[in-house]
Amino acid sequence: MSDTIVFTELSEEHVVVKAADAMVLAHSKHETMYPAILAVRESFPSLTNDVIMSLWVGINAAWKNDGQHFS
């Protein structure tokens, strides 16, 4: 996968959108960052570590701002 994600190409079927959904679930299951990242990286090996880390950072920030886990 390219390091560039083109927002006009995003859809529910795009690998990074699917990985983001998986990260929401992984984030809610794990108390720390590392296991969540490993779980998503295992399921989406075509994504770079930077993309997967960015997913975790964004979801973690949203969770902290919302004050509760996603459901």
PyMOL Python script that loads the backbone (N, CA, C, O; Angstrom):
from pymol import cmd

cmd.read_pdbstr("""\
ATOM      1  N   MET A   1       0.840  -1.183   0.000  1.00  0.00           N
ATOM      2  CA  MET A   1       0.000   0.000   0.000  1.00  0.00           C
ATOM      3  C   MET A   1       0.880   1.240   0.000  1.00  0.00           C
ATOM      4  O   MET A   1       1.939   1.261   0.627  1.00  0.00           O
ATOM      5  N   SER A   2       0.450   2.237  -0.683  1.00  0.00           N
ATOM      6  CA  SER A   2       1.145   3.503  -0.716  1.00  0.00           C
ATOM      7  C   SER A   2       1.049   4.184   0.641  1.00  0.00           C
ATOM      8  O   SER A   2       0.097   3.964   1.390  1.00  0.00           O
ATOM      9  N   ASP A   3       2.040   5.012   0.952  1.00  0.00           N
ATOM     10  CA  ASP A   3       1.992   5.785   2.193  1.00  0.00           C
ATOM     11  C   ASP A   3       0.956   6.895   2.119  1.00  0.00           C
ATOM     12  O   ASP A   3       0.624   7.499   3.139  1.00  0.00           O
ATOM     13  N   THR A   4       0.444   7.168   0.929  1.00  0.00           N
ATOM     14  CA  THR A   4      -0.532   8.236   0.740  1.00  0.00           C
ATOM     15  C   THR A   4      -1.936   7.649   0.699  1.00  0.00           C
ATOM     16  O   THR A   4      -2.214   6.717  -0.056  1.00  0.00           O
ATOM     17  N   ILE A   5      -2.809   8.206   1.518  1.00  0.00           N
ATOM     18  CA  ILE A   5      -4.216   7.816   1.501  1.00  0.00           C
ATOM     19  C   ILE A   5      -4.969   8.989   0.886  1.00  0.00           C
ATOM     20  O   ILE A   5      -4.923  10.106   1.402  1.00  0.00           O
ATOM     21  N   VAL A   6      -5.650   8.733  -0.197  1.00  0.00           N
ATOM     22  CA  VAL A   6      -6.368   9.780  -0.915  1.00  0.00           C
ATOM     23  C   VAL A   6      -7.805   9.796  -0.394  1.00  0.00           C
ATOM     24  O   VAL A   6      -8.531   8.813  -0.539  1.00  0.00           O
ATOM     25  N   PHE A   7      -8.211  10.906   0.208  1.00  0.00           N
ATOM     26  CA  PHE A   7      -9.523  10.941   0.847  1.00  0.00           C
ATOM     27  C   PHE A   7     -10.667  10.736  -0.125  1.00  0.00           C
ATOM     28  O   PHE A   7     -11.727  10.254   0.275  1.00  0.00           O
ATOM     29  N   THR A   8     -10.490  11.085  -1.382  1.00  0.00           N
ATOM     30  CA  THR A   8     -11.563  10.878  -2.353  1.00  0.00           C
ATOM     31  C   THR A   8     -11.741   9.406  -2.711  1.00  0.00           C
ATOM     32  O   THR A   8     -12.738   9.027  -3.326  1.00  0.00           O
ATOM     33  N   GLU A   9     -10.776   8.583  -2.326  1.00  0.00           N
ATOM     34  CA  GLU A   9     -10.855   7.149  -2.592  1.00  0.00           C
ATOM     35  C   GLU A   9     -11.418   6.359  -1.410  1.00  0.00           C
ATOM     36  O   GLU A   9     -11.632   5.152  -1.518  1.00  0.00           O
ATOM     37  N   LEU A  10     -11.658   7.031  -0.286  1.00  0.00           N
ATOM     38  CA  LEU A  10     -12.146   6.327   0.901  1.00  0.00           C
ATOM     39  C   LEU A  10     -13.599   5.900   0.735  1.00  0.00           C
ATOM     40  O   LEU A  10     -14.430   6.634   0.200  1.00  0.00           O
ATOM     41  N   SER A  11     -13.876   4.696   1.210  1.00  0.00           N
ATOM     42  CA  SER A  11     -15.228   4.161   1.230  1.00  0.00           C
ATOM     43  C   SER A  11     -15.254   3.124   2.341  1.00  0.00           C
ATOM     44  O   SER A  11     -14.224   2.837   2.952  1.00  0.00           O
ATOM     45  N   GLU A  12     -16.416   2.568   2.603  1.00  0.00           N
ATOM     46  CA  GLU A  12     -16.535   1.532   3.639  1.00  0.00           C
ATOM     47  C   GLU A  12     -15.669   0.315   3.322  1.00  0.00           C
ATOM     48  O   GLU A  12     -15.305  -0.438   4.225  1.00  0.00           O
ATOM     49  N   GLU A  13     -15.340   0.120   2.054  1.00  0.00           N
ATOM     50  CA  GLU A  13     -14.556  -1.039   1.639  1.00  0.00           C
ATOM     51  C   GLU A  13     -13.052  -0.771   1.594  1.00  0.00           C
ATOM     52  O   GLU A  13     -12.267  -1.696   1.384  1.00  0.00           O
ATOM     53  N   HIS A  14     -12.648   0.468   1.786  1.00  0.00           N
ATOM     54  CA  HIS A  14     -11.218   0.805   1.749  1.00  0.00           C
ATOM     55  C   HIS A  14     -10.521   0.168   2.940  1.00  0.00           C
ATOM     56  O   HIS A  14     -11.071   0.136   4.041  1.00  0.00           O
ATOM     57  N   VAL A  15      -9.318  -0.339   2.726  1.00  0.00           N
ATOM     58  CA  VAL A  15      -8.593  -1.060   3.777  1.00  0.00           C
ATOM     59  C   VAL A  15      -8.364  -0.202   5.019  1.00  0.00           C
ATOM     60  O   VAL A  15      -8.422  -0.717   6.135  1.00  0.00           O
ATOM     61  N   VAL A  16      -8.110   1.073   4.852  1.00  0.00           N
ATOM     62  CA  VAL A  16      -7.842   1.907   6.025  1.00  0.00           C
ATOM     63  C   VAL A  16      -9.130   2.180   6.819  1.00  0.00           C
ATOM     64  O   VAL A  16      -9.077   2.344   8.038  1.00  0.00           O
ATOM     65  N   VAL A  17     -10.257   2.228   6.155  1.00  0.00           N
ATOM     66  CA  VAL A  17     -11.537   2.389   6.853  1.00  0.00           C
ATOM     67  C   VAL A  17     -11.856   1.119   7.649  1.00  0.00           C
ATOM     68  O   VAL A  17     -12.311   1.189   8.791  1.00  0.00           O
ATOM     69  N   LYS A  18     -11.614  -0.022   7.042  1.00  0.00           N
ATOM     70  CA  LYS A  18     -11.817  -1.289   7.751  1.00  0.00           C
ATOM     71  C   LYS A  18     -10.862  -1.396   8.935  1.00  0.00           C
ATOM     72  O   LYS A  18     -11.244  -1.869  10.006  1.00  0.00           O
ATOM     73  N   ALA A  19      -9.629  -0.961   8.745  1.00  0.00           N
ATOM     74  CA  ALA A  19      -8.654  -0.996   9.833  1.00  0.00           C
ATOM     75  C   ALA A  19      -9.057  -0.041  10.958  1.00  0.00           C
ATOM     76  O   ALA A  19      -8.856  -0.352  12.132  1.00  0.00           O
ATOM     77  N   ALA A  20      -9.615   1.101  10.613  1.00  0.00           N
ATOM     78  CA  ALA A  20     -10.077   2.041  11.643  1.00  0.00           C
ATOM     79  C   ALA A  20     -11.195   1.419  12.470  1.00  0.00           C
ATOM     80  O   ALA A  20     -11.219   1.556  13.693  1.00  0.00           O
ATOM     81  N   ASP A  21     -12.116   0.739  11.805  1.00  0.00           N
ATOM     82  CA  ASP A  21     -13.184   0.049  12.535  1.00  0.00           C
ATOM     83  C   ASP A  21     -12.596  -1.012  13.462  1.00  0.00           C
ATOM     84  O   ASP A  21     -13.034  -1.160  14.603  1.00  0.00           O
ATOM     85  N   ALA A  22     -11.603  -1.747  12.966  1.00  0.00           N
ATOM     86  CA  ALA A  22     -10.954  -2.767  13.793  1.00  0.00           C
ATOM     87  C   ALA A  22     -10.212  -2.142  14.961  1.00  0.00           C
ATOM     88  O   ALA A  22     -10.162  -2.722  16.046  1.00  0.00           O
ATOM     89  N   MET A  23      -9.634  -0.966  14.752  1.00  0.00           N
ATOM     90  CA  MET A  23      -8.909  -0.297  15.835  1.00  0.00           C
ATOM     91  C   MET A  23      -9.855   0.174  16.925  1.00  0.00           C
ATOM     92  O   MET A  23      -9.496   0.139  18.102  1.00  0.00           O
ATOM     93  N   VAL A  24     -11.053   0.613  16.567  1.00  0.00           N
ATOM     94  CA  VAL A  24     -12.038   0.996  17.585  1.00  0.00           C
ATOM     95  C   VAL A  24     -12.293  -0.198  18.505  1.00  0.00           C
ATOM     96  O   VAL A  24     -12.299  -0.058  19.728  1.00  0.00           O
ATOM     97  N   LEU A  25     -12.501  -1.356  17.915  1.00  0.00           N
ATOM     98  CA  LEU A  25     -12.744  -2.566  18.691  1.00  0.00           C
ATOM     99  C   LEU A  25     -11.510  -2.951  19.512  1.00  0.00           C
ATOM    100  O   LEU A  25     -11.622  -3.260  20.698  1.00  0.00           O
ATOM    101  N   ALA A  26     -10.343  -2.932  18.881  1.00  0.00           N
ATOM    102  CA  ALA A  26      -9.111  -3.293  19.589  1.00  0.00           C
ATOM    103  C   ALA A  26      -8.828  -2.327  20.730  1.00  0.00           C
ATOM    104  O   ALA A  26      -8.386  -2.742  21.802  1.00  0.00           O
ATOM    105  N   HIS A  27      -9.078  -1.046  20.505  1.00  0.00           N
ATOM    106  CA  HIS A  27      -8.854  -0.039  21.546  1.00  0.00           C
ATOM    107  C   HIS A  27      -9.748  -0.315  22.753  1.00  0.00           C
ATOM    108  O   HIS A  27      -9.319  -0.149  23.895  1.00  0.00           O
ATOM    109  N   SER A  28     -10.971  -0.730  22.508  1.00  0.00           N
ATOM    110  CA  SER A  28     -11.897  -0.986  23.612  1.00  0.00           C
ATOM    111  C   SER A  28     -11.572  -2.276  24.355  1.00  0.00           C
ATOM    112  O   SER A  28     -11.964  -2.436  25.511  1.00  0.00           O
ATOM    113  N   LYS A  29     -10.862  -3.197  23.708  1.00  0.00           N
ATOM    114  CA  LYS A  29     -10.523  -4.480  24.325  1.00  0.00           C
ATOM    115  C   LYS A  29      -9.219  -4.452  25.115  1.00  0.00           C
ATOM    116  O   LYS A  29      -9.021  -5.272  26.011  1.00  0.00           O
ATOM    117  N   HIS A  30      -8.340  -3.529  24.796  1.00  0.00           N
ATOM    118  CA  HIS A  30      -7.002  -3.518  25.392  1.00  0.00           C
ATOM    119  C   HIS A  30      -6.783  -2.236  26.190  1.00  0.00           C
ATOM    120  O   HIS A  30      -7.166  -1.147  25.763  1.00  0.00           O
ATOM    121  N   GLU A  31      -6.161  -2.388  27.349  1.00  0.00           N
ATOM    122  CA  GLU A  31      -5.915  -1.233  28.202  1.00  0.00           C
ATOM    123  C   GLU A  31      -4.696  -0.419  27.770  1.00  0.00           C
ATOM    124  O   GLU A  31      -4.542   0.733  28.175  1.00  0.00           O
ATOM    125  N   THR A  32      -3.834  -1.012  26.954  1.00  0.00           N
ATOM    126  CA  THR A  32      -2.639  -0.307  26.504  1.00  0.00           C
ATOM    127  C   THR A  32      -2.578  -0.304  24.980  1.00  0.00           C
ATOM    128  O   THR A  32      -3.286  -1.047  24.301  1.00  0.00           O
ATOM    129  N   MET A  33      -1.712   0.553  24.478  1.00  0.00           N
ATOM    130  CA  MET A  33      -1.605   0.768  23.047  1.00  0.00           C
ATOM    131  C   MET A  33      -1.052  -0.450  22.312  1.00  0.00           C
ATOM    132  O   MET A  33      -1.594  -0.838  21.277  1.00  0.00           O
ATOM    133  N   TYR A  34      -0.006  -1.045  22.815  1.00  0.00           N
ATOM    134  CA  TYR A  34       0.731  -2.059  22.068  1.00  0.00           C
ATOM    135  C   TYR A  34      -0.122  -3.250  21.624  1.00  0.00           C
ATOM    136  O   TYR A  34      -0.048  -3.623  20.454  1.00  0.00           O
ATOM    137  N   PRO A  35      -0.930  -3.867  22.496  1.00  0.00           N
ATOM    138  CA  PRO A  35      -1.734  -5.003  22.023  1.00  0.00           C
ATOM    139  C   PRO A  35      -2.754  -4.621  20.951  1.00  0.00           C
ATOM    140  O   PRO A  35      -3.022  -5.403  20.040  1.00  0.00           O
ATOM    141  N   ALA A  36      -3.314  -3.434  21.058  1.00  0.00           N
ATOM    142  CA  ALA A  36      -4.285  -2.987  20.052  1.00  0.00           C
ATOM    143  C   ALA A  36      -3.604  -2.816  18.698  1.00  0.00           C
ATOM    144  O   ALA A  36      -4.139  -3.225  17.667  1.00  0.00           O
ATOM    145  N   ILE A  37      -2.438  -2.216  18.711  1.00  0.00           N
ATOM    146  CA  ILE A  37      -1.700  -2.008  17.464  1.00  0.00           C
ATOM    147  C   ILE A  37      -1.298  -3.341  16.851  1.00  0.00           C
ATOM    148  O   ILE A  37      -1.410  -3.525  15.639  1.00  0.00           O
ATOM    149  N   LEU A  38      -0.833  -4.265  17.674  1.00  0.00           N
ATOM    150  CA  LEU A  38      -0.456  -5.587  17.160  1.00  0.00           C
ATOM    151  C   LEU A  38      -1.645  -6.307  16.530  1.00  0.00           C
ATOM    152  O   LEU A  38      -1.511  -6.932  15.478  1.00  0.00           O
ATOM    153  N   ALA A  39      -2.800  -6.218  17.168  1.00  0.00           N
ATOM    154  CA  ALA A  39      -3.990  -6.890  16.648  1.00  0.00           C
ATOM    155  C   ALA A  39      -4.374  -6.341  15.281  1.00  0.00           C
ATOM    156  O   ALA A  39      -4.694  -7.107  14.372  1.00  0.00           O
ATOM    157  N   VAL A  40      -4.346  -5.039  15.131  1.00  0.00           N
ATOM    158  CA  VAL A  40      -4.723  -4.431  13.850  1.00  0.00           C
ATOM    159  C   VAL A  40      -3.647  -4.686  12.805  1.00  0.00           C
ATOM    160  O   VAL A  40      -3.961  -4.949  11.644  1.00  0.00           O
ATOM    161  N   ARG A  41      -2.391  -4.609  13.203  1.00  0.00           N
ATOM    162  CA  ARG A  41      -1.306  -4.867  12.244  1.00  0.00           C
ATOM    163  C   ARG A  41      -1.365  -6.299  11.719  1.00  0.00           C
ATOM    164  O   ARG A  41      -1.078  -6.547  10.549  1.00  0.00           O
ATOM    165  N   GLU A  42      -1.735  -7.229  12.579  1.00  0.00           N
ATOM    166  CA  GLU A  42      -1.850  -8.624  12.145  1.00  0.00           C
ATOM    167  C   GLU A  42      -2.972  -8.802  11.119  1.00  0.00           C
ATOM    168  O   GLU A  42      -2.834  -9.568  10.165  1.00  0.00           O
ATOM    169  N   SER A  43      -4.072  -8.094  11.322  1.00  0.00           N
ATOM    170  CA  SER A  43      -5.210  -8.207  10.411  1.00  0.00           C
ATOM    171  C   SER A  43      -5.034  -7.402   9.127  1.00  0.00           C
ATOM    172  O   SER A  43      -5.656  -7.712   8.111  1.00  0.00           O
ATOM    173  N   PHE A  44      -4.198  -6.380   9.167  1.00  0.00           N
ATOM    174  CA  PHE A  44      -4.017  -5.488   8.015  1.00  0.00           C
ATOM    175  C   PHE A  44      -2.528  -5.284   7.732  1.00  0.00           C
ATOM    176  O   PHE A  44      -2.011  -4.179   7.895  1.00  0.00           O
ATOM    177  N   PRO A  45      -1.843  -6.341   7.311  1.00  0.00           N
ATOM    178  CA  PRO A  45      -0.387  -6.252   7.118  1.00  0.00           C
ATOM    179  C   PRO A  45       0.042  -5.314   5.990  1.00  0.00           C
ATOM    180  O   PRO A  45       1.210  -4.934   5.916  1.00  0.00           O
ATOM    181  N   SER A  46      -0.880  -4.942   5.122  1.00  0.00           N
ATOM    182  CA  SER A  46      -0.501  -4.041   4.020  1.00  0.00           C
ATOM    183  C   SER A  46      -0.367  -2.591   4.477  1.00  0.00           C
ATOM    184  O   SER A  46       0.211  -1.769   3.766  1.00  0.00           O
ATOM    185  N   LEU A  47      -0.891  -2.275   5.648  1.00  0.00           N
ATOM    186  CA  LEU A  47      -0.788  -0.905   6.154  1.00  0.00           C
ATOM    187  C   LEU A  47       0.552  -0.689   6.847  1.00  0.00           C
ATOM    188  O   LEU A  47       1.090  -1.592   7.487  1.00  0.00           O
ATOM    189  N   THR A  48       1.069   0.506   6.711  1.00  0.00           N
ATOM    190  CA  THR A  48       2.336   0.827   7.361  1.00  0.00           C
ATOM    191  C   THR A  48       2.121   1.009   8.860  1.00  0.00           C
ATOM    192  O   THR A  48       1.006   1.256   9.320  1.00  0.00           O
ATOM    193  N   ASN A  49       3.212   0.881   9.604  1.00  0.00           N
ATOM    194  CA  ASN A  49       3.135   1.112  11.046  1.00  0.00           C
ATOM    195  C   ASN A  49       2.671   2.528  11.356  1.00  0.00           C
ATOM    196  O   ASN A  49       1.943   2.744  12.325  1.00  0.00           O
ATOM    197  N   ASP A  50       3.087   3.501  10.536  1.00  0.00           N
ATOM    198  CA  ASP A  50       2.662   4.888  10.756  1.00  0.00           C
ATOM    199  C   ASP A  50       1.153   5.043  10.622  1.00  0.00           C
ATOM    200  O   ASP A  50       0.534   5.767  11.401  1.00  0.00           O
ATOM    201  N   VAL A  51       0.562   4.376   9.651  1.00  0.00           N
ATOM    202  CA  VAL A  51      -0.893   4.449   9.470  1.00  0.00           C
ATOM    203  C   VAL A  51      -1.596   3.820  10.661  1.00  0.00           C
ATOM    204  O   VAL A  51      -2.551   4.387  11.190  1.00  0.00           O
ATOM    205  N   ILE A  52      -1.135   2.661  11.082  1.00  0.00           N
ATOM    206  CA  ILE A  52      -1.772   1.977  12.205  1.00  0.00           C
ATOM    207  C   ILE A  52      -1.620   2.785  13.486  1.00  0.00           C
ATOM    208  O   ILE A  52      -2.567   2.889  14.265  1.00  0.00           O
ATOM    209  N   MET A  53      -0.445   3.356  13.714  1.00  0.00           N
ATOM    210  CA  MET A  53      -0.251   4.213  14.895  1.00  0.00           C
ATOM    211  C   MET A  53      -1.172   5.434  14.834  1.00  0.00           C
ATOM    212  O   MET A  53      -1.726   5.850  15.852  1.00  0.00           O
ATOM    213  N   SER A  54      -1.328   5.996  13.658  1.00  0.00           N
ATOM    214  CA  SER A  54      -2.207   7.163  13.509  1.00  0.00           C
ATOM    215  C   SER A  54      -3.651   6.813  13.840  1.00  0.00           C
ATOM    216  O   SER A  54      -4.367   7.619  14.433  1.00  0.00           O
ATOM    217  N   LEU A  55      -4.080   5.613  13.460  1.00  0.00           N
ATOM    218  CA  LEU A  55      -5.426   5.179  13.804  1.00  0.00           C
ATOM    219  C   LEU A  55      -5.586   5.119  15.316  1.00  0.00           C
ATOM    220  O   LEU A  55      -6.584   5.596  15.857  1.00  0.00           O
ATOM    221  N   TRP A  56      -4.604   4.533  16.000  1.00  0.00           N
ATOM    222  CA  TRP A  56      -4.692   4.422  17.458  1.00  0.00           C
ATOM    223  C   TRP A  56      -4.705   5.799  18.104  1.00  0.00           C
ATOM    224  O   TRP A  56      -5.506   6.059  19.002  1.00  0.00           O
ATOM    225  N   VAL A  57      -3.824   6.679  17.654  1.00  0.00           N
ATOM    226  CA  VAL A  57      -3.742   8.026  18.235  1.00  0.00           C
ATOM    227  C   VAL A  57      -5.070   8.767  18.072  1.00  0.00           C
ATOM    228  O   VAL A  57      -5.548   9.393  19.018  1.00  0.00           O
ATOM    229  N   GLY A  58      -5.661   8.702  16.895  1.00  0.00           N
ATOM    230  CA  GLY A  58      -6.928   9.392  16.656  1.00  0.00           C
ATOM    231  C   GLY A  58      -8.057   8.821  17.490  1.00  0.00           C
ATOM    232  O   GLY A  58      -8.852   9.570  18.058  1.00  0.00           O
ATOM    233  N   ILE A  59      -8.134   7.507  17.570  1.00  0.00           N
ATOM    234  CA  ILE A  59      -9.205   6.879  18.342  1.00  0.00           C
ATOM    235  C   ILE A  59      -9.000   7.131  19.826  1.00  0.00           C
ATOM    236  O   ILE A  59      -9.966   7.373  20.551  1.00  0.00           O
ATOM    237  N   ASN A  60      -7.767   7.078  20.284  1.00  0.00           N
ATOM    238  CA  ASN A  60      -7.499   7.356  21.692  1.00  0.00           C
ATOM    239  C   ASN A  60      -7.866   8.795  22.053  1.00  0.00           C
ATOM    240  O   ASN A  60      -8.438   9.044  23.114  1.00  0.00           O
ATOM    241  N   ALA A  61      -7.539   9.735  21.175  1.00  0.00           N
ATOM    242  CA  ALA A  61      -7.881  11.134  21.430  1.00  0.00           C
ATOM    243  C   ALA A  61      -9.395  11.320  21.472  1.00  0.00           C
ATOM    244  O   ALA A  61      -9.912  12.027  22.337  1.00  0.00           O
ATOM    245  N   ALA A  62     -10.098  10.694  20.547  1.00  0.00           N
ATOM    246  CA  ALA A  62     -11.557  10.800  20.531  1.00  0.00           C
ATOM    247  C   ALA A  62     -12.150  10.180  21.794  1.00  0.00           C
ATOM    248  O   ALA A  62     -13.088  10.723  22.377  1.00  0.00           O
ATOM    249  N   TRP A  63     -11.602   9.050  22.209  1.00  0.00           N
ATOM    250  CA  TRP A  63     -12.088   8.386  23.423  1.00  0.00           C
ATOM    251  C   TRP A  63     -11.884   9.282  24.640  1.00  0.00           C
ATOM    252  O   TRP A  63     -12.778   9.404  25.478  1.00  0.00           O
ATOM    253  N   LYS A  64     -10.714   9.909  24.740  1.00  0.00           N
ATOM    254  CA  LYS A  64     -10.448  10.788  25.891  1.00  0.00           C
ATOM    255  C   LYS A  64     -11.359  12.000  25.870  1.00  0.00           C
ATOM    256  O   LYS A  64     -11.809  12.442  26.927  1.00  0.00           O
ATOM    257  N   ASN A  65     -11.642  12.542  24.718  1.00  0.00           N
ATOM    258  CA  ASN A  65     -12.515  13.707  24.630  1.00  0.00           C
ATOM    259  C   ASN A  65     -13.969  13.348  24.917  1.00  0.00           C
ATOM    260  O   ASN A  65     -14.718  14.167  25.448  1.00  0.00           O
ATOM    261  N   ASP A  66     -14.369  12.130  24.568  1.00  0.00           N
ATOM    262  CA  ASP A  66     -15.738  11.694  24.784  1.00  0.00           C
ATOM    263  C   ASP A  66     -15.936  11.173  26.201  1.00  0.00           C
ATOM    264  O   ASP A  66     -17.045  11.197  26.734  1.00  0.00           O
ATOM    265  N   GLY A  67     -14.846  10.701  26.805  1.00  0.00           N
ATOM    266  CA  GLY A  67     -14.917  10.222  28.176  1.00  0.00           C
ATOM    267  C   GLY A  67     -15.448   8.824  28.340  1.00  0.00           C
ATOM    268  O   GLY A  67     -15.679   8.381  29.465  1.00  0.00           O
ATOM    269  N   GLN A  68     -15.647   8.118  27.255  1.00  0.00           N
ATOM    270  CA  GLN A  68     -16.126   6.750  27.357  1.00  0.00           C
ATOM    271  C   GLN A  68     -15.689   5.970  26.134  1.00  0.00           C
ATOM    272  O   GLN A  68     -15.303   6.551  25.120  1.00  0.00           O
ATOM    273  N   HIS A  69     -15.750   4.648  26.234  1.00  0.00           N
ATOM    274  CA  HIS A  69     -15.377   3.812  25.105  1.00  0.00           C
ATOM    275  C   HIS A  69     -16.459   3.883  24.040  1.00  0.00           C
ATOM    276  O   HIS A  69     -17.631   4.130  24.322  1.00  0.00           O
ATOM    277  N   PHE A  70     -16.025   3.661  22.811  1.00  0.00           N
ATOM    278  CA  PHE A  70     -16.970   3.572  21.705  1.00  0.00           C
ATOM    279  C   PHE A  70     -17.781   2.308  21.879  1.00  0.00           C
ATOM    280  O   PHE A  70     -17.313   1.346  22.488  1.00  0.00           O
ATOM    281  N   SER A  71     -18.982   2.300  21.355  1.00  0.00           N
ATOM    282  CA  SER A  71     -19.780   1.075  21.419  1.00  0.00           C
ATOM    283  C   SER A  71     -20.194   0.666  20.027  1.00  0.00           C
ATOM    284  O   SER A  71     -20.876  -0.345  19.858  1.00  0.00           O
TER     285      SER A  71
END
""", "prot")
cmd.dss("prot")
cmd.show_as("cartoon", "prot")
cmd.util.cbc("prot")
cmd.orient("prot")
